[in-house]
Amino acid sequence: MTAPTSPQNEPTTEALALARVVPGRACGTCTLCCKVIAVTDFGKLPGVWCPHCIRGKGCGIYETRPTDCRTFFCEWMLEKGLGPEWKPERAKFALVLGEGGHLTAFVDPGFPAAWRSAPYIEAFRKLAAERVITIRIGTKVIVVLPDREIDLGHVGPDESVRFEPGPDGRIAARKVPREHA
């Protein structure tokens, strides 16, 4: 099978994304990203099933799905070191690595405490010493730090999270309008 190419015979964005997948890994019956991740092309909010998702099977509009869906792979698909317990349909959350190494766990609202069980919470606390870790349950955001958690409550689409030194010298997190982030 050949990777899709553009008219200039260059690999497509989709092919480049697919090349990053760990050999032997596949979504299979996992469709959790279709619930926990927002899709702006459809106005789909985080934490609700995409109307095009056929649960346990895949996308009902696979051939015409938006580019964001075509190029998305959770960290379980991309990170060789994550074992089977990290597959979203088992963990009940999908990990996404963002800009600057920011790691977000998009948690299934039907299992809001899934990220707190072993081995996940221990791993998040350990990773928090090296990078920003956020937990998103629908629009609720919790920041995990090595020594504590900061519950920011609802963070809307026009808001972002800002990290800065607090008055006590520890990291503080707060919601700010997106243009100020």
VOGU-3710 file (C-alpha; in Angstrom, 3 decimals, decimal comma):
1> mtaptspqne> 0,000/0,000/0,000  1,375/3,426/-0,918  0,957/6,537/1,164  -1,370/9,201/-0,254  0,430/11,933/-2,151  -0,466/15,427/-3,266  -0,558/16,532/-6,924  3,133/17,544/-6,616  3,875/13,932/-5,561  4,606/15,073/-1,986
11> pttealalar> 3,267/13,042/0,953  -0,007/14,470/2,258  -0,473/15,778/5,789  -2,458/12,600/6,461  0,408/10,374/5,242  2,936/12,273/7,348  0,739/11,827/10,444  0,240/8,124/9,735  4,012/7,630/9,424  4,367/8,576/13,118
21> vvpgracgtc> 2,177/5,678/14,357  3,953/2,906/16,281  4,163/-0,152/14,004  1,491/-2,694/14,906  -0,803/-0,203/16,642  -4,273/0,600/15,380  -7,353/2,270/16,764  -9,312/-0,956/16,276  -12,500/-0,701/18,321  -11,337/2,429/20,173
31> tlcckviavt> -13,299/5,555/19,256  -12,890/7,532/22,489  -11,242/10,495/20,742  -14,562/10,899/18,881  -16,141/11,677/22,254  -13,560/13,520/24,328  -11,973/15,856/21,750  -13,740/18,917/20,291  -14,125/19,114/16,494  -14,501/22,729/15,412
41> dfgklpgvwc> -15,524/21,808/11,840  -18,737/20,288/13,250  -19,108/22,481/16,311  -18,716/19,268/18,355  -17,992/20,002/21,991  -15,561/17,978/24,113  -17,162/15,177/26,125  -20,007/14,355/23,732  -20,026/11,762/20,974  -19,417/12,992/17,446
51> phcirgkgcg> -22,611/12,473/15,434  -20,531/10,703/12,774  -18,940/8,170/15,147  -20,026/4,559/14,896  -19,033/3,463/18,399  -16,605/0,576/18,472  -16,148/0,730/14,686  -14,961/4,148/13,540  -15,999/7,168/11,540  -19,212/7,095/9,517
61> iyetrptdcr> -17,780/9,732/7,153  -14,258/8,315/7,094  -13,508/9,278/3,472  -14,664/12,880/3,921  -13,784/13,515/7,575  -12,061/16,836/8,382  -8,280/17,177/8,193  -8,076/17,562/11,985  -9,616/14,091/12,324  -7,501/12,616/9,509
71> tffcewmlek> -4,253/13,751/11,114  -5,101/13,125/14,781  -3,510/10,267/16,686  -3,498/9,995/20,470  -0,219/9,454/22,298  -0,966/5,746/22,744  -0,754/5,426/18,963  2,464/7,467/18,793  4,447/6,616/21,930  6,062/3,179/21,955
81> glgpewkper> 6,608/3,269/25,739  2,882/3,390/26,562  1,574/-0,090/27,303  -1,889/-1,508/26,577  -3,285/-0,028/29,814  -2,872/3,429/28,209  -5,065/2,664/25,180  -7,956/5,142/25,492  -10,777/2,598/25,437  -9,139/0,931/28,454
91> akfalvlgeg> -7,789/4,017/30,292  -10,991/6,027/29,650  -8,970/9,029/28,492  -6,950/10,010/25,432  -3,520/11,574/25,839  -2,546/14,419/23,524  0,871/16,064/23,415  0,625/19,757/22,579  3,004/22,587/21,859  6,037/22,762/24,109
101> ghltafvdpg> 5,496/19,231/25,422  2,226/20,099/27,205  0,417/16,790/27,915  -3,366/16,717/28,211  -5,532/13,780/29,253  -8,976/14,193/27,676  -11,125/12,151/30,066  -14,426/10,453/29,267  -17,025/12,363/31,345  -18,706/9,001/31,990
111> fpaawrsapy> -15,557/8,009/33,947  -14,376/11,339/35,415  -12,056/9,762/38,002  -10,349/7,310/35,603  -7,163/9,409/35,486  -6,823/9,168/39,285  -6,387/5,386/39,340  -3,102/3,478/39,183  -0,865/3,617/37,228  -2,056/6,908/35,752
121> ieafrklaae> -2,011/9,382/38,659  1,504/8,336/39,681  2,730/8,769/36,105  1,073/12,194/35,786  2,628/13,432/39,031  6,057/12,205/37,963  5,742/13,791/34,507  4,534/17,064/36,066  8,084/17,682/37,274  9,167/18,050/33,618
131> rvitirigtk> 6,128/19,361/31,752  2,670/20,855/32,040  -0,015/18,218/32,653  -3,677/19,103/32,306  -6,725/16,928/32,762  -9,797/17,880/30,744  -13,177/16,409/31,568  -15,471/18,025/29,033  -14,738/21,716/29,612  -13,472/21,259/33,187
141> vivvlpdrei> -9,692/21,669/33,558  -7,449/20,366/36,334  -3,728/21,124/36,331  -1,541/18,393/37,834  1,633/19,595/39,531  4,173/17,412/41,345  2,902/18,556/44,763  -0,783/19,375/44,146  -3,655/19,813/41,725  -5,317/23,069/40,702
151> dlghvgpdes> -8,982/22,753/39,705  -9,740/25,633/37,338  -13,352/24,587/36,774  -14,916/25,317/33,392  -12,519/26,757/30,799  -14,429/28,044/27,793  -13,337/28,145/24,147  -12,478/31,841/24,513  -10,253/31,157/27,540  -6,817/29,699/28,071
161> vrfepgpdgr> -4,704/28,663/31,058  -1,769/30,813/32,129  1,046/29,554/34,346  3,082/31,975/36,424  4,960/32,109/39,711  2,605/32,497/42,669  3,199/34,747/45,677  4,544/31,760/47,626  7,053/30,889/44,870  5,053/27,869/43,684
171> iaarkvpreh> 3,549/27,666/40,211  0,097/29,224/39,927  -2,419/28,539/37,153  -5,366/30,699/36,225  -7,887/31,205/33,470  -7,372/34,192/31,173  -9,046/35,417/27,992  -7,450/33,573/25,059  -5,824/36,686/23,562  -3,892/37,230/26,816
181> a> -2,498/33,695/27,137
//
